[in-house]
């Protein structure tokens, strides 16, 4: 039976993109993509008509406007219309093209034939999960992983907190890491990570994922992680930092992103309080990425 879908279009300031993605994901949208429109971003997201009515969409629009008000940014413009099943399945995918990230990676949608390239091709179908490689925070994390895994990557075992589509775990493994262990509180993210693991022909023993949060990781791997990656909201990162010592070695490093520039100080203060040193701070537009290591 054919299903109708809501297509939501959100035109916003670049600084709002990450918070809008997370709000749409929390709302239950399936398939999300963004593209530049002049100095703004146009985000498209999709949801089955049967799951939401006009009142739900109106409430979502209000939440998005409230989020922008809290951040002191212009209100996003929110529109929605109806698509049939065939239109939805091709609509959001048509706005996502292969993308070079860093010096070595090419993130390529699963439905597009990769171009001839010397880069490492990372194939991806995010499904309903967050993480396509188009957002600055994901790019910053992949670039940081490329730097961290430049020396003896085959010895590195990595924890991926909030793994989403699995893009960071897969990127780490394609760059030579030994194993990754990912957790996410959303079962759709786990399914997407498992599907993308297969797309990239990675053995399940090398990339393990499970539904849960950081406290599940010691049971998945008890040796202490060489690296920790976490690309989620800053507020959640602050809550997780005190727990990170339980999964770290004295030599562990970390990559934290999903953080706005104005959120740097509370993150930095929390890291210092719990035995972490900021080795580098990378920025892209309004977003930043912490490269950290254990204090000696």
NUNU-500442 format. One line per 5 residues: their letters; for each residue x, y, z of N, C-alpha, C, O. Coordinates in steps of 0.05 Angstrom, whole numbers, always signed. Each point is the difference from the previous one (the first is absolute). Layout:
<recs>
A> X/Y/Z/X/Y/Z/X/Y/Z/X/Y/Z  ...
</recs>
This chain:
<recs>
XXXXX> +17/-24/+0/-17/+24/+0/+18/+25/+0/+19/+2/+15  -26/+17/-32/+15/+24/-2/-2/+18/+25/-22/+1/+12  +44/+11/-4/+0/+18/+23/+6/+28/-9/+17/+5/-16  -33/+14/+27/+6/+28/-4/+19/+10/+21/+1/-9/+23  +15/+29/-31/+21/+10/+18/-2/+30/+2/-5/+14/-20
XXXXX> +11/-3/+44/+4/+28/+3/+29/+7/-8/+18/-13/+9  -15/+33/-25/+26/+12/-5/+2/+26/+15/-16/+19/-6  +34/-17/+25/+4/+25/+14/+24/+14/-12/+21/-12/-4  -23/+38/-1/+21/+16/-10/+6/+23/+21/-18/+15/+7  +42/-14/+2/+8/+20/+20/+23/+17/-11/+22/-11/-4
XXXXX> -27/+36/-1/+20/+19/-9/+11/+14/+24/-15/+13/+15  +41/-15/-10/+11/+10/+25/+27/+12/-3/+14/-3/-20  -5/+17/+41/+27/+9/+2/+19/-24/+3/-8/-20/+13  +32/+21/-24/+19/-23/+3/+4/-9/+29/+2/-24/+5  -2/+43/+14/+5/-7/+28/-22/-16/+12/+4/-13/+21
XXXXX> -28/+12/-34/-22/-15/+11/-2/-28/-11/-15/-17/+10  +32/+11/-29/-3/-26/-15/+1/-24/+19/-17/-18/-1  +37/+17/+18/+4/-23/+17/-24/-4/+20/-10/-22/+3  +2/+44/+9/-22/-2/+19/-26/-9/-14/-17/-14/+11  +13/+24/-36/-24/-8/-15/+1/-30/-7/-20/-14/+2
XXXXX> +44/+4/-11/+3/-28/-5/-8/-17/+24/-15/-19/-2  +25/+27/+25/-6/-15/+24/-29/+2/+8/-12/-20/+9  +0/+43/-12/-29/+3/+6/-17/-17/-19/-19/-13/+9  +26/+12/-35/-15/-16/-19/+4/-30/+6/-19/-15/-3  +43/+8/+10/+5/-28/+7/-16/-9/+25/-12/-21/+0
XXXXX> +11/+38/+20/-15/-5/+24/-30/-2/-6/-15/-15/+12  +6/+31/-31/-28/+1/-8/-9/-26/-14/-23/-8/+1  +43/-6/-14/-6/-25/-13/+2/+1/-30/-11/-18/-14  +25/+38/+3/+2/+2/-29/+18/-22/-12/+18/-10/+13  -24/+2/-37/+15/-21/-14/+13/+13/-25/-13/+11/-17
XXXXX> +39/-13/+16/+14/+10/-23/+2/+31/+2/-20/+13/-3  +44/-3/+6/+4/+29/+2/+25/+7/-16/+19/-14/-1  -21/+37/-12/+22/+10/-16/-1/+31/+0/-21/+12/+5  +45/+0/-9/+1/+29/-1/+16/+9/-24/+17/-14/-10  -22/+38/+1/+15/+12/-22/+2/+30/+4/-18/+12/+13
XXXXX> +38/+0/-23/+4/+29/+3/-19/+14/-19/-3/-7/-23  -9/+29/+33/-17/+17/-16/+10/+29/+6/-10/+13/+18  +28/-4/-34/+12/+26/+5/+16/-1/+26/+18/-16/+2  -25/+34/+17/+13/+0/+26/-15/-17/+20/+8/-1/+24  -29/-12/-32/-16/-17/+18/+3/-29/-7/+12/-8/-20
XXXXX> -25/-9/+37/-2/-29/-5/-29/-7/-3/-17/+10/+14  +11/-28/-34/-26/-11/-3/+1/-29/+9/+13/-16/-13  -28/+9/+34/+0/-27/+10/-27/-13/-8/-21/+12/+3  +23/-36/-13/-24/-15/-7/-1/-25/+18/+20/-13/+5  -44/+7/+4/-4/-24/+17/-27/-12/-7/-17/+14/-10
XXXXX> +14/-40/+16/-24/-14/-9/-11/-18/+22/+15/-12/+16  -42/+11/-15/-13/-17/+20/-26/-11/-11/-13/+14/-16  +6/-39/+23/-25/-11/-10/-24/+17/+8/-2/+9/+23  -17/-5/-41/-24/+16/+6/-15/-12/+24/-11/+15/+16  +10/-41/-14/-17/-13/+21/+11/+5/+28/-15/-2/+19
XXXXX> +40/+10/-17/+12/+3/+27/-4/+28/+11/+1/+4/+25  -6/+16/-42/-3/+28/+9/-22/+14/-15/-5/-5/-23  -9/+23/+38/-20/+16/-13/+9/+29/+0/+22/+7/+8  -40/+11/-17/+7/+28/-2/+8/+12/+27/+18/+17/+1  -32/-25/+20/+6/+10/+26/+28/-8/+9/+14/+17/+13
XXXXX> -6/-41/-19/+28/-9/+6/+20/+17/-14/+20/+9/+11  -25/-4/-37/+19/+16/-16/+1/+29/+10/+21/+13/+0  -45/-3/+8/+0/+28/+10/+16/+1/+26/+14/+20/+5  -16/-40/+12/+15/-1/+25/+30/-2/-5/+16/+13/+13  -9/-28/-34/+28/-2/-7/+11/+27/-9/+22/+8/+7
XXXXX> -38/+6/-24/+8/+26/-9/+5/+19/+23/+18/+17/-1  -36/-18/+21/+3/+17/+24/+26/-7/+15/+14/+19/+8  -8/-45/-5/+25/-7/+13/+25/+10/-14/+19/+9/+12  -20/-11/-39/+23/+10/-16/+4/+30/+4/+22/+10/+2  -45/+5/-1/+2/+29/+4/+10/+6/+28/+15/+19/+4
XXXXX> -24/-35/+16/+9/+5/+27/+30/-6/+3/+14/+15/+14  -4/-36/-28/+28/-6/+1/+17/+24/-11/+20/+7/+11  -30/+4/-33/+15/+22/-12/+0/+25/+19/+20/+14/+2  -43/-10/+11/-2/+22/+19/+20/-4/+23/+13/+20/+9  -10/-44/+1/+18/-6/+22/+29/+5/-8/+17/+7/+16
XXXXX> -11/-12/-42/+27/+4/-10/+5/+28/-10/+22/+7/-9  -43/+10/+10/+3/+28/-9/+4/+2/-30/+15/+18/-9  -27/-36/-7/+3/+0/-29/-27/+4/-13/-21/-4/+12  +21/+13/-37/-25/+4/-15/-17/-25/-1/+11/-23/-1  -37/+26/+1/-17/-23/-1/+2/-15/-27/+2/+13/-21
XXXXX> -2/-39/+21/+0/-15/-25/-27/+2/-13/-21/+4/+13  +20/-7/-39/-25/-1/-15/-7/-29/-4/+15/-15/-13  -38/+6/+22/-8/-28/+0/-24/-3/-19/-20/+14/+3  +22/-33/-21/-22/-6/-19/-3/-31/-1/+19/-14/+6  -42/+5/-13/-4/-29/-5/-20/-5/-22/-19/+16/-4
XXXXX> +22/-38/-9/-19/-9/-21/+0/-30/-1/+16/-14/+13  -35/+3/-28/-4/-29/-1/+12/-12/-25/-2/+11/-22  +16/-34/+25/+11/-15/-22/-11/-29/+1/-6/-10/+21  +4/-3/-45/-7/-28/+1/+25/-16/+4/+22/+11/+1  -25/-37/+2/+22/-18/+8/+24/+2/-20/+23/+1/+8
XXXXX> -30/-1/-33/+21/+0/-21/+16/+26/+1/+24/+0/-3  -39/+23/+6/+14/+25/+0/+18/+3/+24/+22/+11/-2  -31/-20/+26/+17/+3/+24/+26/-15/-2/+21/+10/+8  -23/-34/-19/+24/-18/+0/+22/+12/-17/+24/-7/+5  -30/+24/-24/+21/+11/-17/+5/+29/+6/+21/+11/-7
XXXXX> -39/+3/+21/+2/+29/+4/+25/+7/+16/+16/+16/-9  -14/-26/+34/+22/+8/+17/+27/-9/-10/+20/+12/+4  -21/-36/-17/+26/-11/-10/+11/+17/-23/+25/+1/-4  -42/+13/-11/+9/+15/-23/+17/+24/+8/+13/+12/-17  -14/-4/+43/+15/+23/+9/+27/-6/+13/+13/+17/+11
XXXXX> -5/-42/-13/+24/-9/+14/+20/-11/-20/-6/-21/-12  +29/+33/+10/+21/-8/-19/+25/-10/+14/+3/+6/+24  +14/-21/-38/+26/-9/+12/+15/+25/+10/+0/+21/-12  +14/-24/+35/+14/+22/+12/+27/-8/+10/+3/-20/+14  +18/+35/-23/+27/-4/+10/+3/+12/+28/-9/+23/+4
XXXXX> +20/-38/+14/+4/+9/+27/+29/-5/+8/+10/-22/-3  +3/+43/+13/+29/-4/+7/+16/-5/-25/-7/+8/-22  +30/-22/+26/+18/-6/-22/-5/-28/-12/+11/-6/-21  -26/-11/+36/+0/-28/-8/-28/-12/-5/-2/-21/-14  -19/+33/+24/-26/-13/-1/-19/+13/-21/+2/+24/-5
XXXXX> -19/-41/-7/-22/+8/-17/-25/-13/+10/-2/-25/-2  -16/+41/+13/-26/-11/+10/-19/-1/-24/-6/+21/-12  -4/-45/+6/-16/-3/-25/-27/-13/+7/+0/-21/+13  -22/+33/-20/-26/-13/+4/-1/-27/-13/+11/-4/-22  -24/-14/+34/-1/-28/-9/-12/-2/-28/+8/-18/-15
XXXXX> -26/+35/+8/-14/-2/-26/+14/+14/-23/-10/+1/-22  +34/+10/+27/+16/+13/-20/+26/-15/-5/+13/-8/+19  -6/+3/-44/+25/-13/-7/+23/+19/+7/+1/+22/-10  +18/-32/+26/+22/+18/+7/+17/+8/-24/+4/-17/-18  +5/+42/+16/+17/+8/-22/+28/-13/+4/+7/-9/+21
XXXXX> +8/+9/-43/+27/-10/+2/+16/+19/+18/+0/+24/-3  +13/-36/+23/+14/+17/+20/+22/-16/+14/-2/-25/+2  +22/+39/+8/+21/-13/+16/-8/+0/+30/+14/-11/+16  -37/+24/-10/-9/+1/+27/-12/-26/+10/-8/-17/-17  +5/+14/+43/-14/-23/+12/-30/+6/-2/-9/+20/+11
XXXXX> -6/-37/-23/-29/+4/-4/-15/-11/+24/+2/-24/+6  -17/+41/+7/-17/-8/+22/-29/+2/-10/-11/+21/-4  -1/-45/+0/-28/-1/-10/-20/+3/+23/+5/-10/+22  -26/+25/-27/-19/+6/+22/-28/+1/-9/-6/+12/-21  -12/-24/+36/-29/+4/-2/-10/+4/+28/-4/-19/+15
XXXXX> +0/+45/-7/-6/+5/+28/-27/-10/+10/-5/-2/+24  -13/-4/-43/-27/-9/+9/-12/+22/+17/-1/+23/-8  -9/-30/+32/-12/+19/+18/+19/+12/+20/-8/+14/+18  +34/-21/-21/+20/+8/+20/+14/+25/-7/+0/+9/-24  +11/+4/+44/+15/+25/-5/+28/-6/-8/+13/-18/+11
XXXXX> -3/+33/-31/+28/-2/-7/+4/-7/-30/+1/-24/-6  +1/+43/-11/+5/-5/-28/+27/+10/-10/+8/-6/-22  +6/+21/+39/+25/+12/-8/-2/+27/-11/+20/+13/-6  -45/-3/+2/-4/+27/-11/+3/+22/+21/+5/+23/-7  -8/-30/+32/+1/+21/+20/+28/+5/+10/+17/-18/+0
XXXXX> -12/+43/+8/+27/+8/+8/+11/-17/+24/+23/-7/+0  -41/+0/+18/+10/-15/+24/+10/-28/-8/+20/-10/+11  -34/-3/-29/+8/-26/-10/+26/+2/-15/+18/-17/+3  -15/+37/-20/+24/+4/-15/+24/+5/+19/+22/-10/-5  -26/+27/+25/+21/+5/+19/+9/-26/+14/+24/-4/+4
XXXXX> -43/-13/+3/+7/-25/+13/+16/-19/-18/+20/-12/+8  -28/+10/-33/+14/-17/-19/+28/+11/-6/+19/-15/-3  -16/+41/+1/+26/+12/-4/+18/-5/+24/+24/-5/-3  -36/+7/+27/+16/-5/+24/+8/-29/+2/+22/-7/+8  -40/-11/-16/+7/-29/-1/+23/-5/-19/+18/-16/+6
XXXXX> -19/+29/-29/+22/-4/-19/+27/+8/+12/+20/-13/-5  -20/+35/+20/+25/+9/+13/+8/-20/+22/+23/-8/+1  -42/-1/+15/+6/-17/+23/+10/-28/-9/+16/-13/+13  -27/+4/-36/+6/-27/-9/+23/+0/-21/+2/-19/-16  +14/+40/+16/+22/+1/-20/+23/-17/+8/+18/-4/-16
XXXXX> -16/-5/+42/+23/-15/+9/-10/-25/+14/-14/+1/+20  +22/-25/-30/-8/-26/+11/-30/-2/+7/-7/-6/+22  -10/+11/-42/-29/-1/+5/-9/-28/+7/-21/-4/+13  +36/-17/-23/-9/-27/+5/+0/-8/+29/-10/-22/+7  +22/+38/+10/+0/-6/+29/-23/+14/+15/-4/-5/+24
XXXXX> -12/+20/-38/-20/+18/+13/-27/-14/+2/-11/-9/-20  +0/+9/+45/-28/-9/+5/-16/+24/+9/+9/+14/+18  -31/-9/-31/-14/+26/+3/-29/-4/+9/-14/-18/-9  +6/+35/+28/-28/+1/+8/-14/+23/-14/+11/+22/-3  -35/-28/-7/-16/+20/-16/-26/+4/+16/-18/-17/-2
XXXXX> +16/+39/+16/-23/+6/+17/-20/+16/-15/+6/+23/-9  -30/-34/+5/-20/+13/-17/+6/-5/-29/+4/+19/-15  -2/-44/+7/+12/-7/-26/-17/+8/-24/+11/+2/-22  -37/+2/+26/-17/+9/-22/+1/-19/-24/-6/-24/+3  +14/+34/-26/+1/-16/-24/+25/-19/+0/+2/-17/-18
XXXXX> +16/+21/+37/+24/-16/+1/+23/+13/-16/+21/-13/-3  -25/+37/-7/+20/+12/-18/+27/+3/+13/+21/-4/-13  -19/+11/+39/+26/+4/+12/+14/-26/+5/+24/-2/-3  -39/-19/+12/+12/-26/+3/+11/-11/-26/+22/-10/-1  -38/+13/-20/+8/-10/-26/+24/+15/-10/+19/-11/-11
XXXXX> -20/+38/+14/+23/+16/-8/+26/-8/+14/+21/-2/-12  -23/-3/+38/+23/-8/+16/+11/-27/-10/+24/-3/-3  -42/-16/-3/+9/-26/-9/+12/+1/-28/+20/-13/-5  -32/+29/-12/+11/+2/-27/+28/+14/+0/+16/-4/-17  -12/+21/+38/+26/+13/+3/+20/-18/+14/+23/+8/+5
XXXXX> -31/-32/+3/+19/-20/+10/-4/-8/+29/+16/-17/+10  -35/+28/+5/-4/-8/+28/-6/-30/+2/-10/-12/-18  +17/+1/+41/-3/-28/+5/-30/-8/+4/-10/-18/-14  -3/+31/+33/-28/-6/+7/-14/+26/+9/+13/+19/+9  -39/-19/-13/-17/+21/+12/-23/-12/+14/-10/-22/-7
XXXXX> +1/+35/+28/-24/-8/+16/-18/+24/+2/+7/+20/+13  -30/-22/-25/-19/+23/-1/-25/-5/+17/-10/-22/+1  +0/+43/+11/-25/-1/+15/-17/+24/-9/+10/+21/-6  -36/-26/+7/-20/+22/-6/-26/-8/+14/-7/-23/+1  -7/+43/+9/-25/-5/+14/-23/-5/-19/-22/-8/+9
XXXXX> +26/+13/-34/-21/-4/-21/+4/-26/-15/+21/-3/-12  -41/-14/+13/+3/-26/-14/+3/+4/-30/+12/-16/-14  -24/+37/+3/+2/+6/-29/+29/+6/-7/+10/-7/-22  +5/+20/+40/+28/+5/-5/+16/-26/+0/+18/-4/-17  -25/-15/+34/+14/-25/+1/-4/-15/-26/+18/-12/-12
XXXXX> -43/+12/+2/-6/-13/-25/+15/+13/-23/+10/-14/-18  -9/+40/+18/+14/+15/-21/+30/-7/+1/+12/-4/-21  -1/+4/+44/+29/-6/+3/+6/-28/-10/+20/-4/-14  -37/-15/+21/+5/-28/-9/-3/-2/-31/+16/-14/-13  -35/+29/+2/-3/+0/-29/+24/+12/-14/+9/-10/-21
XXXXX> +1/+32/+31/+22/+14/-12/+26/-16/+4/+18/+1/-17  -16/-16/+39/+23/-18/+4/+1/-20/-23/+22/-5/-11  -45/-6/+4/+0/-20/-22/+6/+13/-27/+13/-11/-17  -23/+36/+13/+5/+14/-25/+30/+3/-5/+9/-1/-23  +6/+5/+45/+29/+4/-3/+16/-25/+5/+24/+1/+3
XXXXX> -38/-24/-3/+13/-27/+2/+18/-2/+25/+23/-9/-2  -33/+19/+24/+15/-1/+26/-11/-23/+16/-25/-2/+4  +42/-15/+6/-9/-23/+17/-12/+10/+26/+9/+20/+11  -30/-34/-2/-14/+8/+24/+19/-1/+24/-5/+15/+20  +26/-32/-20/+18/-1/+22/+16/+26/+3/+8/+7/+22
XXXXX> -3/+6/-44/+15/+25/+0/-17/+24/+8/+10/+19/+12  -35/-19/-18/-18/+22/+6/-25/-10/+14/-19/-10/-13  +19/+13/+39/-23/-10/+16/-16/+24/+9/+11/+21/+8  -38/-24/-9/-18/+22/+8/-21/-12/+18/-8/-23/-3  -2/+39/+22/-21/-9/+18/-17/+24/+9/+10/+22/+1
XXXXX> -34/-28/+6/-18/+21/+10/+6/+6/+29/+0/-17/+17  +7/+42/-12/+7/+8/+27/+17/+25/+0/+2/+13/-21  +11/-7/+43/+17/+23/+2/+28/-8/+10/+7/-24/+0  +8/+43/+10/+28/-4/+7/+3/-23/+21/+20/-14/-1  -39/+12/+19/+3/-19/+22/-1/-29/-10/+7/-19/+15
XXXXX> -15/+15/-40/-1/-27/-12/+28/-8/-11/+5/-24/-3  +12/+43/-3/+25/-6/-14/+19/-18/+16/+13/-17/-13  -10/+19/+39/+19/-18/+14/-8/-30/-3/+17/-17/+0  -43/+12/-3/-8/-28/-4/+5/-9/-28/+3/-24/-5  -1/+42/-14/+5/-7/-28/+30/-4/-4/+8/-17/-17
XXXXX> +9/+32/+32/+29/-2/-3/+12/+9/+26/-3/+22/+9  +18/-40/+4/+10/+6/+26/+30/+8/+1/+12/+1/+22  +0/+4/-45/+28/+6/+0/+7/+30/+3/+23/+7/+1  -43/+10/-1/+5/+29/+0/+4/+9/-29/+15/-13/-15  -27/+34/+7/+0/+9/-28/+24/+19/-6/+7/+16/+17
XXXXX> +4/-20/-40/+22/+18/-8/-11/+28/-8/+12/+20/+5  -36/-21/-18/-12/+25/-8/-30/+0/+6/-13/-21/+0  +2/+45/+4/-28/+4/+5/-10/+22/-19/+11/+22/+0  -32/-28/-15/-12/+20/-18/-29/+4/+9/-14/-18/+7  +6/+44/-8/-27/+6/+9/-9/+26/-14/+10/+21/+4
XXXXX> -30/-24/-22/-10/+22/-16/-30/+3/+6/-17/-9/-15  +11/+22/+38/-28/+4/+8/-3/+28/+11/+18/+17/-4  -39/-11/+18/-5/+27/+10/+19/+5/+24/+7/-17/+15  +1/+43/-13/+19/+8/+21/-11/-6/+28/+15/-8/+17  -41/+12/-13/-12/-5/+26/+4/-29/+8/+4/-6/+24
XXXXX> -7/-13/-43/+3/-28/+6/+30/-7/+5/+6/-16/+17  +11/+28/-33/+29/-4/+3/+9/+7/+29/+16/-14/+12  -26/+37/-2/+7/+8/+27/-8/-21/+20/+14/-5/+20  -37/-7/-24/-9/-21/+18/+17/-26/-2/+3/-14/+20  +8/+9/-44/+15/-24/-4/+29/+2/+8/+13/-21/+7
XXXXX> -1/+44/-7/+28/+3/+5/+9/-13/+27/+20/-13/+0  -35/+17/+22/+8/-13/+25/+1/-31/-2/+15/-13/+15  -30/+1/-34/+0/-29/-2/+22/-10/-19/+5/-24/-1  +7/+42/-14/+19/-9/-20/+25/-13/+12/+13/-16/-13  -5/+24/+37/+23/-11/+12/-2/-30/+4/+20/-14/+0
XXXXX> -45/+4/+3/-4/-28/+5/+6/-18/-24/+4/-24/+3  -3/+36/-27/+6/-16/-24/+26/+8/-13/+7/-9/-22  +9/+26/+36/+25/+11/-12/+24/-13/+12/+0/-10/+23  +22/+11/-38/+27/-7/+9/+15/+26/+8/-10/+21/-7  +32/-24/+20/+16/+25/+5/+9/+14/-25/+6/+24/+0
XXXXX> -4/-40/-22/+9/+12/-26/-23/+6/-19/+5/+6/-23  -30/-8/+32/-23/+3/-18/-2/+29/-11/+8/+19/+12  -20/-18/-36/-6/+26/-13/-30/+1/-5/-14/-21/+1  +4/+44/-7/-28/+3/-6/-6/+21/-20/+16/+19/-4  -38/-22/-10/-10/+20/-20/-29/+6/+7/-17/-18/-1
XXXXX> +11/+43/+8/-26/+8/+9/-10/+22/-19/+14/+20/-4  -38/-23/-7/-11/+21/-17/-30/+1/+4/-12/-13/+17  -2/+30/-34/-27/+7/+5/-2/+24/+18/-21/+5/+13  +42/+11/-12/+3/+22/+20/+2/+26/-15/+18/+4/-17  -35/+15/+25/+1/+27/-11/+24/+15/+13/+8/-6/+22
XXXXX> +2/+26/-37/+23/+15/+10/-5/+12/+28/+17/+1/+17  -42/+9/-13/-6/+13/+25/-3/-21/+23/-2/+8/+24  +3/-34/-30/-1/-20/+20/+27/-11/+8/+2/-20/+15  +19/+32/-26/+27/-10/+5/+8/+0/+30/+10/-20/+10  -16/+42/+4/+10/+2/+27/-12/-21/+19/+16/-12/+15
XXXXX> -42/+8/-14/-10/-21/+18/+11/-28/-6/+4/-16/+18  +0/+10/-44/+12/-26/-7/+29/-1/+10/+8/-20/+12  +7/+41/-17/+28/+1/+8/+3/-2/+30/+17/-15/+10  -34/+29/+5/+1/-1/+29/-6/-28/+10/+14/-10/+19  -34/-3/-30/-7/-27/+9/+22/-20/-7/+6/-18/+16
XXXXX> +6/+20/-39/+22/-18/-7/+23/+3/+20/+11/-20/+9  -3/+45/-3/+22/+5/+19/-6/-12/+27/+17/-11/+13  -42/+14/-4/-8/-11/+26/+2/-30/+2/+2/-11/+22  -3/-3/-45/+0/-29/+0/+24/-13/-14/-2/-22/-10  +24/+37/+11/+25/-12/-8/+6/-2/-30/+14/-18/-9
XXXXX> -25/+37/-7/+5/+0/-28/+14/+27/-8/-6/+21/+12  +23/-23/-31/+14/+24/-11/-9/+4/-28/-2/-19/-16  -2/+44/+8/-7/+7/-27/+25/+2/-17/+16/+19/+4  -12/-38/-22/+24/+0/-17/-3/+20/-23/+19/+12/-9  -44/-10/-2/-5/+18/-22/-30/+6/-1/-16/-16/+9
XXXXX> +10/+39/-21/-28/+8/-3/-4/+8/-29/+11/+21/-8  -27/-36/-7/-4/+6/-28/-27/+13/-3/-19/-7/+13  +17/+26/-32/-25/+14/-4/-8/-1/-30/+17/+0/-17  -43/+0/+13/-11/+2/-27/-27/+14/+2/-18/-10/+12  +17/+34/-24/-24/+17/+3/-5/+5/+29/+18/+10/+14
XXXXX> -42/-16/-4/-6/+5/+28/+5/-24/+18/-7/+0/+24  +19/-21/-35/+3/-25/+15/+29/-6/+6/+18/+10/-13  -13/-25/+34/+27/-7/+8/+3/-29/+7/-20/-13/+6  +44/+4/-5/+6/-28/+6/+24/+0/+19/+21/+11/-6  -25/-24/+29/+22/-3/+20/+16/-25/-6/-11/-22/-2
XXXXX> +37/+25/+0/+19/-22/-1/+13/-1/+27/+15/+18/+8  -20/-39/+7/+8/-1/+29/+17/-25/+5/+1/-19/-15  +13/+20/+38/+16/-23/+9/-1/+0/+31/-7/+20/+12  +14/-43/-1/+1/-2/+29/+22/+18/+11/+22/+1/-12  -27/+11/+35/+21/+16/+13/+21/-19/+12/-7/-21/+11
X> +32/+29/-13/+21/-18/+10/+8/+9/+28/+18/-12/+12
</recs>
